[in-house]
């Protein structure tokens, strides 16, 4: 799916402590909004990673590219800048970056 890319968030709080996964190959910071919503902004270095979800998530790719596969699916879909994919809550997804770095915004819904 395509979208208009977010370039900045104004009037938010940022948790300074980084979320570091997979020996530093996935790093994000948490952004808190006044209305109680939460997002993370991060980077994914080359590799293949599996994430479990508690709440539904929307993964927006801001720069770079990746492939993603939903739990229970055999289909890998490509995602580049300006695209996103949705992940149900209480589920999982695999994400692969083949080269370079993928930058993303994850919205918890």
N, C-alpha and C positions, 0 to 999 in steps of 0.2 A: 504494500500500500504506500502511496505517496502522500506528502504533506508539505506545508510551508515550514521551513526549518526555523527553529527557535535560535536566536542569536544571543539573548541575554535574559536574565530574570532580575527584576528590580524589587526593592523593598522586601528582602528575604533575610533569613538567618542561615548561616552555614556552620555545620559541625566541622571543626578544624581537624579532628582526628580522622585519618583516612580509613576507608574500608579496604583492606588488602586481602586478596584471594589468590590462590594458586601460586604461591611463592612470588608474589608481586607481578604476576602476568595480567591481573585484572585489578585496577585501582579506581576507587570512586570516592566522592565526598557527598554527604547528605545535605540537601537544601530543605529548609522548613518554611512554609508559607503561612501568612497570618490566618488563613482560613482553615488551617490544620492539615492541609495536604502536604505530602512529602515526595520528593524526587531525589534521585541520585544522578550525578554527572560524573562520567568516568571514561577511562581508556581500557582497551583490551589489546594486549600484545599478541603476536602470533601463537597459535595453539588451539586446542580443542577443549572446551570446558562445559561442564554440566551444572546448571543451576536449578534448585528447587524453589518453588514459589509458595508463599503463604497467601498473600492477596493477589488479585489479578494485576498484571503488569503490562505496560505499554513501553516497548523498547524502540526508541527513535535513534536512528543512525545519523550523526551530525557530520562526520568526516570519515574517510576511509571506507572499507567494505568488509563484509562478513557473510557467512552463511549461517542459517539457523534451521533447527529441526524441532518440532513439537514432540512432546512425550507421546509415544505410541505410533508415531509416524515414521516412515522410511524416507520421506521426501525432504531433501535439503532445498531451501529457497535462498536465493541471493538477495542481499540488501546493501544499498549504497546510500550516499548522502541524500537526505530528504525522504527516506522511506522508513517504515516502521512495521513492527509485528506485535500482535497481542498474545499474551500468555494467560491462560486461566489460572485462578487461584488453586492452591492445593495440587499443583502440577509440577512439571519440570520442562526444561528445554535444553538443547545443546546449541552452543554457538562456537563457530570456528572462524578464526582469522588466519588466512593463508599467508599474507605478507603485509608489511607496514603495520599501522596501528588503526584500530577502529575507535572512534569517539562516539559516545552515546549519552542520551538522557533517558533514564528509566523513571516512569511515572507509576506510582502505586495507586490503584483505583479502588 
